Amino acid sequence: MPDQEQIVDHVKTSSRPSDLRITDLRVANLVGMPMDLSLIRIDTNQGISGYGEVRDWASKTYVLMLKNRIIGENPCNIDKIFRKIKQFGHHARQAGGVCGIEMALMDLAGKAYGVPAYQLAGGKFRDKVLCYCDTPTVKDATEMGNRLKARMEKGFKYLKMDVGIDLVEDIPGAINAPPEMIHTNHIMHPFTGIQLTKKGVDLLVDYVGTVRSIIGDEVPLAADHFGHLNLESCIKLGRALDQFTLAWYEDMIPWQHTSQYVRLSQSVTTPICTGEDIYLKDGFKPLIESNAVSIIHPDLASSGGILETKRISDYAQEHGIAMAMHMAGSPVAAMASVHCAAASDNFLVLENHSIDIPRWDYLFDGLPKPLIVDGFIQVPEEPGLGLGEINMECLQEFIDPRDPLAFDPTDMWDNERSHDRLWS
């Protein structure tokens, strides 16, 4: 007859979610996913772990500084923990730690209760999630069109490319700009003085026209990375490109300038899209309430994680605005996005940058290979994010050589302390 110790060894201890506690947080820095990022793992007293991701190019410090604030907490109390740590996030990459922890909590809670993460967000509206394929830009329009056509032949039904001043910057007479401004990336668009001339606009129109002639008019094609142009040049270019029925113009101007987005939206007939750097629902409110955009474009690795992005989605829907989702990370952010997309009624399409990265979807053993089939990701029914176990051999292929220690102890962060309360 088996003794008590043998019996306990076979008990699924994760079936006691009320007793679940966070015991550790560890990090692995990855490169080429396609961006550099930090993968995080949160461990518990019941032997189950949850995975999250700190968005591309963000320091792992953003998540490690939060470790002491979550140790001892029950990871199933997702909203409680999120409210405790959200003050340490901010727009763009500074939100990475908060968002990565939220993803890992959703993974853990789903595993503890034995349900997919989308159930924790209210259930699903769809069984598969449409992906758009972003494609690196080349200056030859025919080659660009052929690159996009190749994406279509792989099953993608939604595309995106860049249409910016870098395509014409070397052509005399295409750009009007103050000295040394054309190559700036640290000055906001309204302050650069860069303008497209008629010649520049005509060249970009010819470029997009050539691409459209190759891929056809029926496939949605979004446009991004226009350059640090002023609003008036954005309007001039937007009106010229309206004839091609593009899916959207993305991030033409900084998201902070709501009134400029209102002017832009009212001046063109193509949908206007922004939002990948915005943190929390409150950050999206001005754009949504002013109907300054037709499509919001949050990245849940910077917007606040799955549940906060679901709140953003619902608020946009109330104002008649659709939600596309930005995603340029690992399978962790991809699957977190899939669960959020599944739970959002007004979801349109999810970005994917990984089609050219071998073994990207081999990072976790529980994922289908390939993950994207015929332009869609199937919504998983496995608990949590549906990742399964991490493939340590594949992980080593992506480990950052500048920081090669994956998931090593982080005890030095256990005693970090501060007075975090925001009220007296």
SULKAQUI-V636278 format. One record per backbone hydrogen bond with DSSP energy under -0.5 kcal/mol. CO is the residue of the C=O (numbers start at 1). NH is the residue of the N-H. E is the energy in kcal/mol with one decimal. If there is no record, write none. Layout:
co=CO nh=NH e=E
co=CO nh=NH e=E
This chain:
co=3 nh=7 e=-1.7
co=4 nh=8 e=-2.5
co=5 nh=9 e=-1.7
co=6 nh=10 e=-0.6
co=7 nh=10 e=-1.3
co=8 nh=11 e=-1.5
co=11 nh=13 e=-1.5
co=12 nh=15 e=-1.9
co=13 nh=16 e=-1.6
co=16 nh=19 e=-1.6
co=17 nh=20 e=-1.2
co=21 nh=45 e=-1.9
co=22 nh=72 e=-2.7
co=24 nh=43 e=-2.2
co=26 nh=41 e=-2.6
co=27 nh=407 e=-2.1
co=27 nh=408 e=-0.6
co=28 nh=39 e=-3.2
co=29 nh=400 e=-2.8
co=30 nh=37 e=-2.2
co=35 nh=33 e=-1.4
co=36 nh=57 e=-2.4
co=37 nh=30 e=-3.0
co=37 nh=39 e=-0.5
co=38 nh=54 e=-3.3
co=39 nh=28 e=-2.6
co=40 nh=52 e=-2.1
co=41 nh=26 e=-2.5
co=41 nh=43 e=-0.5
co=42 nh=50 e=-2.2
co=43 nh=23 e=-2.4
co=43 nh=24 e=-1.2
co=44 nh=47 e=-1.2
co=48 nh=44 e=-0.6
co=50 nh=42 e=-2.8
co=52 nh=40 e=-2.4
co=53 nh=55 e=-0.6
co=54 nh=38 e=-1.5
co=55 nh=58 e=-1.9
co=59 nh=62 e=-1.6
co=60 nh=63 e=-1.3
co=60 nh=64 e=-2.4
co=61 nh=65 e=-2.1
co=63 nh=66 e=-1.5
co=64 nh=67 e=-1.4
co=66 nh=69 e=-0.9
co=66 nh=70 e=-0.7
co=67 nh=70 e=-1.7
co=67 nh=71 e=-1.6
co=70 nh=73 e=-2.1
co=73 nh=22 e=-2.5
co=73 nh=75 e=-0.7
co=74 nh=77 e=-2.2
co=76 nh=78 e=-1.7
co=77 nh=81 e=-2.3
co=78 nh=82 e=-2.7
co=79 nh=83 e=-2.5
co=80 nh=84 e=-1.4
co=81 nh=85 e=-1.8
co=82 nh=86 e=-2.2
co=85 nh=88 e=-2.3
co=86 nh=89 e=-1.7
co=91 nh=94 e=-1.0
co=92 nh=95 e=-1.7
co=93 nh=96 e=-2.1
co=95 nh=99 e=-2.4
co=96 nh=100 e=-2.7
co=97 nh=101 e=-2.1
co=98 nh=102 e=-2.1
co=99 nh=103 e=-2.2
co=100 nh=104 e=-2.0
co=101 nh=105 e=-2.5
co=102 nh=106 e=-2.3
co=103 nh=107 e=-2.1
co=104 nh=108 e=-2.7
co=105 nh=109 e=-3.2
co=106 nh=110 e=-2.0
co=107 nh=111 e=-1.9
co=108 nh=112 e=-2.7
co=109 nh=113 e=-2.3
co=110 nh=114 e=-1.1
co=110 nh=115 e=-2.1
co=115 nh=384 e=-2.4
co=116 nh=119 e=-1.6
co=116 nh=120 e=-0.7
co=117 nh=120 e=-1.0
co=117 nh=121 e=-0.7
co=118 nh=121 e=-0.7
co=118 nh=123 e=-2.3
co=119 nh=122 e=-1.3
co=127 nh=379 e=-3.0
co=129 nh=377 e=-2.2
co=130 nh=350 e=-2.4
co=132 nh=134 e=-0.7
co=132 nh=352 e=-1.3
co=133 nh=160 e=-1.6
co=139 nh=141 e=-0.7
co=140 nh=144 e=-2.3
co=141 nh=145 e=-2.7
co=142 nh=146 e=-2.2
co=143 nh=147 e=-2.3
co=144 nh=148 e=-2.2
co=145 nh=149 e=-2.3
co=146 nh=150 e=-2.0
co=147 nh=151 e=-1.3
co=148 nh=152 e=-1.9
co=149 nh=153 e=-2.0
co=150 nh=154 e=-0.9
co=151 nh=154 e=-0.8
co=151 nh=156 e=-1.9
co=152 nh=155 e=-1.7
co=157 nh=220 e=-0.7
co=158 nh=133 e=-2.1
co=159 nh=222 e=-2.8
co=160 nh=135 e=-1.4
co=161 nh=224 e=-1.7
co=164 nh=167 e=-1.9
co=165 nh=168 e=-1.2
co=165 nh=169 e=-1.2
co=168 nh=171 e=-1.9
co=170 nh=172 e=-0.6
co=171 nh=174 e=-1.8
co=174 nh=197 e=-2.1
co=175 nh=177 e=-0.5
co=176 nh=195 e=-2.9
co=178 nh=181 e=-1.6
co=181 nh=184 e=-1.9
co=188 nh=191 e=-2.1
co=189 nh=192 e=-1.4
co=189 nh=193 e=-0.5
co=192 nh=178 e=-0.5
co=194 nh=230 e=-1.5
co=195 nh=176 e=-3.0
co=197 nh=201 e=-2.6
co=198 nh=202 e=-2.7
co=199 nh=203 e=-2.2
co=200 nh=204 e=-1.9
co=201 nh=205 e=-2.4
co=202 nh=206 e=-2.4
co=203 nh=207 e=-2.0
co=204 nh=208 e=-2.5
co=205 nh=209 e=-2.5
co=206 nh=210 e=-2.2
co=207 nh=211 e=-2.1
co=208 nh=212 e=-2.8
co=209 nh=213 e=-2.0
co=210 nh=214 e=-1.0
co=211 nh=214 e=-0.9
co=211 nh=215 e=-2.4
co=212 nh=216 e=-2.4
co=220 nh=159 e=-2.6
co=221 nh=247 e=-1.9
co=222 nh=161 e=-2.0
co=223 nh=250 e=-2.4
co=224 nh=163 e=-2.2
co=226 nh=165 e=-1.6
co=227 nh=229 e=-2.2
co=230 nh=234 e=-1.9
co=231 nh=235 e=-2.5
co=232 nh=236 e=-2.4
co=233 nh=237 e=-2.8
co=234 nh=238 e=-3.0
co=235 nh=239 e=-2.6
co=236 nh=240 e=-1.4
co=237 nh=241 e=-2.0
co=238 nh=242 e=-1.1
co=241 nh=244 e=-2.1
co=242 nh=245 e=-1.8
co=248 nh=223 e=-2.3
co=248 nh=250 e=-0.5
co=249 nh=273 e=-2.6
co=254 nh=257 e=-1.6
co=256 nh=258 e=-1.6
co=257 nh=261 e=-1.8
co=258 nh=262 e=-2.1
co=259 nh=263 e=-2.0
co=260 nh=264 e=-2.5
co=261 nh=265 e=-2.8
co=262 nh=266 e=-2.0
co=263 nh=267 e=-0.7
co=264 nh=267 e=-1.2
co=264 nh=268 e=-1.0
co=271 nh=249 e=-2.1
co=272 nh=294 e=-2.0
co=272 nh=295 e=-2.0
co=273 nh=251 e=-2.3
co=274 nh=297 e=-1.9
co=275 nh=278 e=-1.5
co=277 nh=92 e=-2.3
co=279 nh=283 e=-0.6
co=280 nh=283 e=-0.7
co=280 nh=284 e=-0.9
co=281 nh=284 e=-0.8
co=281 nh=285 e=-1.4
co=282 nh=286 e=-0.5
co=284 nh=288 e=-2.4
co=285 nh=289 e=-3.4
co=286 nh=290 e=-1.4
co=287 nh=292 e=-2.5
co=287 nh=293 e=-0.6
co=288 nh=291 e=-1.4
co=294 nh=322 e=-1.7
co=295 nh=274 e=-1.2
co=296 nh=324 e=-2.4
co=298 nh=300 e=-0.5
co=298 nh=326 e=-2.0
co=299 nh=302 e=-3.2
co=299 nh=303 e=-2.5
co=300 nh=304 e=-0.7
co=300 nh=305 e=-1.3
co=301 nh=55 e=-0.6
co=303 nh=280 e=-2.0
co=305 nh=309 e=-1.8
co=306 nh=310 e=-2.0
co=307 nh=311 e=-1.8
co=308 nh=312 e=-2.2
co=309 nh=313 e=-2.7
co=310 nh=314 e=-2.5
co=311 nh=315 e=-2.2
co=312 nh=316 e=-2.4
co=313 nh=317 e=-2.4
co=314 nh=318 e=-1.8
co=315 nh=319 e=-0.7
co=316 nh=319 e=-1.1
co=316 nh=321 e=-2.4
co=317 nh=320 e=-1.9
co=322 nh=296 e=-2.5
co=323 nh=348 e=-3.0
co=324 nh=298 e=-0.5
co=325 nh=351 e=-2.8
co=328 nh=35 e=-0.7
co=330 nh=334 e=-2.0
co=331 nh=335 e=-2.6
co=332 nh=336 e=-2.4
co=333 nh=337 e=-2.3
co=334 nh=338 e=-2.0
co=335 nh=339 e=-2.1
co=336 nh=340 e=-1.9
co=337 nh=341 e=-3.0
co=338 nh=342 e=-2.5
co=339 nh=343 e=-1.4
co=341 nh=344 e=-1.2
co=342 nh=125 e=-3.9
co=342 nh=126 e=-0.6
co=343 nh=345 e=-0.6
co=344 nh=347 e=-1.2
co=346 nh=323 e=-2.3
co=349 nh=325 e=-2.4
co=350 nh=132 e=-2.9
co=352 nh=134 e=-1.7
co=354 nh=357 e=-2.3
co=356 nh=358 e=-0.7
co=357 nh=360 e=-1.6
co=359 nh=362 e=-1.5
co=360 nh=363 e=-1.0
co=363 nh=391 e=-3.0
co=364 nh=367 e=-1.2
co=371 nh=373 e=-0.6
co=371 nh=378 e=-0.5
co=373 nh=376 e=-1.6
co=375 nh=131 e=-2.6
co=376 nh=373 e=-2.8
co=377 nh=129 e=-2.9
co=383 nh=386 e=-1.4
co=384 nh=117 e=-2.6
co=387 nh=366 e=-2.0
co=389 nh=365 e=-3.2
co=390 nh=392 e=-1.0
co=391 nh=395 e=-2.6
co=392 nh=396 e=-1.7
co=393 nh=397 e=-0.7
co=394 nh=397 e=-0.9
co=394 nh=398 e=-0.7
co=395 nh=398 e=-1.4
co=395 nh=399 e=-0.7
co=398 nh=31 e=-2.8
co=400 nh=403 e=-1.8
co=404 nh=406 e=-0.9
co=405 nh=407 e=-0.5
co=405 nh=408 e=-0.5
co=410 nh=413 e=-2.1
co=411 nh=414 e=-2.1
co=413 nh=68 e=-0.5
co=413 nh=416 e=-1.1
co=418 nh=420 e=-1.1
